[in-house]
Amino acid sequence: MANERQFKLKTKFIATRGVKEYRASIEEWVNDRDHVLEIGCEWGTTTKIIAEHCDSVLGTDVSPEVIERARVRNPELKFDVLDAFDVRAALDLGASFTKIYIDMSGLSGYRSLLDVISLLNMYATVLRPEAIVIKSGALKQFASNCFAWGQGPEWSPGKS
């Protein structure tokens, strides 16, 4: 049974749909004091945009070939190979990240919603960033229909 002494996550989760929203969130969520981990950096395009707004950024991807290509295209930025589901390896990167950005194309459908929630909770629990921004239309749709009981909006089955 939950109690007031139970560990509670303080990380904010921001769900975006599509690359445009994902990148638009940077200006609002990233500041010049942040140390950002981007998971699923591909070419490093978003990593470069994040770098313009923060103290440091590390772009990661599961593919060594993709990381090499990102390094060639953006030699001024840091990139590393990382399997997103290996949170221990993310911890071993040795950095204290204040924000995490996640863009993994396999996590956008409804069938992957539990995987998305699990991934978010793992990173929030282990790395404890202030916020995690994820590109997942399924999560955004799901979250738009959720609210914490007693914290509004005032809704009940009799109201619509």
C-alpha positions in Angstrom: 0.0 0.0 0.0 1.3 3.5 -0.9 2.2 5.9 1.9 3.6 9.4 2.3 7.2 8.1 2.8 7.2 6.1 -0.5 9.7 7.2 -3.1 8.1 9.6 -5.5 9.4 10.6 -8.9 9.8 14.3 -9.4 10.7 14.1 -13.1 8.2 15.8 -15.5 7.3 13.8 -18.6 6.5 15.7 -21.8 5.0 13.8 -24.7 5.3 15.3 -28.2 3.9 14.1 -31.5 6.2 14.3 -34.5 9.6 16.0 -35.0 8.2 19.5 -35.2 6.7 19.4 -31.7 9.7 17.5 -30.4 12.1 20.2 -31.6 9.7 23.1 -30.6 9.8 21.9 -27.0 13.6 22.6 -26.8 13.1 26.4 -26.5 10.7 26.0 -23.6 12.2 23.1 -21.7 16.0 23.5 -22.2 18.1 26.3 -20.6 21.7 27.3 -20.5 22.3 25.4 -17.2 21.1 22.1 -18.6 23.1 19.0 -19.3 21.1 17.0 -21.8 21.1 13.4 -22.9 19.5 12.7 -26.3 18.5 9.1 -27.0 18.0 8.3 -30.6 20.0 11.1 -32.1 20.3 9.6 -35.7 22.0 12.3 -37.8 22.5 14.7 -34.8 20.2 17.3 -36.2 18.1 17.7 -33.0 21.3 17.3 -30.9 22.7 20.4 -32.6 19.5 22.4 -31.9 19.6 21.3 -28.2 23.3 22.3 -28.0 22.3 25.9 -28.9 20.2 26.1 -25.7 22.1 24.2 -23.0 25.5 23.9 -21.2 26.2 20.4 -22.7 24.5 17.7 -24.7 25.4 14.1 -25.5 23.7 12.5 -28.5 23.3 8.7 -28.4 22.0 6.0 -30.7 22.2 2.2 -30.7 24.0 2.1 -34.0 27.8 2.6 -34.2 27.4 3.6 -37.9 24.8 6.2 -37.1 27.0 7.7 -34.3 30.0 7.8 -36.7 27.9 9.6 -39.3 26.6 12.1 -36.6 30.2 12.8 -35.5 31.3 13.5 -39.1 28.4 15.9 -39.6 28.8 17.6 -36.2 32.4 17.3 -35.1 31.9 20.0 -32.4 29.3 17.8 -30.5 29.6 14.7 -28.4 28.1 11.4 -29.5 28.2 7.9 -28.0 26.7 4.5 -28.7 23.9 3.6 -26.3 21.1 1.0 -26.2 18.2 3.0 -24.8 17.0 0.0 -22.8 20.3 -0.4 -21.0 19.8 2.2 -18.4 22.9 1.0 -16.5 25.0 1.9 -19.6 23.4 5.4 -19.5 24.4 5.7 -15.9 27.9 4.6 -16.8 28.2 7.6 -19.1 29.2 9.4 -15.9 27.2 12.6 -16.5 24.4 14.1 -14.4 21.7 14.9 -16.9 19.1 17.5 -16.1 17.0 16.8 -19.2 16.6 13.8 -21.4 15.2 13.8 -25.0 14.0 10.5 -26.5 13.3 10.0 -30.2 12.9 6.3 -30.9 10.7 5.6 -33.9 9.7 2.2 -32.6 8.0 3.8 -29.6 5.3 5.8 -31.3 2.5 3.2 -31.7 -0.2 2.2 -29.1 1.3 -1.3 -28.9 4.5 0.2 -27.5 2.8 2.3 -24.8 3.8 0.1 -21.9 7.4 0.0 -23.2 7.4 3.8 -23.3 6.0 4.2 -19.8 8.5 1.6 -18.5 11.4 3.4 -20.3 10.4 6.8 -18.9 10.1 5.4 -15.3 13.5 3.6 -15.6 15.3 6.8 -16.7 13.4 8.9 -14.1 14.3 6.5 -11.3 17.9 5.9 -12.2 19.1 9.3 -13.6 16.5 11.6 -11.9 16.4 14.3 -14.5 14.1 17.3 -14.1 12.3 16.4 -17.3 12.1 13.8 -20.0 10.8 14.9 -23.4 9.7 12.0 -25.6 8.4 11.8 -29.2 5.5 9.5 -28.9 2.1 10.3 -30.4 0.6 7.3 -28.5 1.8 8.7 -25.2 0.6 12.2 -26.0 -2.9 10.9 -26.9 -3.0 8.7 -23.8 -1.8 11.6 -21.5 -4.3 14.0 -23.0 -7.1 11.8 -21.5 -5.5 11.5 -18.0 -5.5 13.7 -14.9 -4.6 13.1 -11.3 -7.6 12.6 -9.1 -8.3 15.7 -7.0 -6.1 18.0 -9.1 -8.6 19.0 -11.8 -10.0 19.4 -14.3 -13.3 18.8 -12.4 -14.8 15.9 -14.3 -17.2 13.1 -13.2 -19.2 10.6 -15.2 -22.2 12.9 -15.0 -20.4 15.8 -16.6 -19.0 16.0 -20.1 
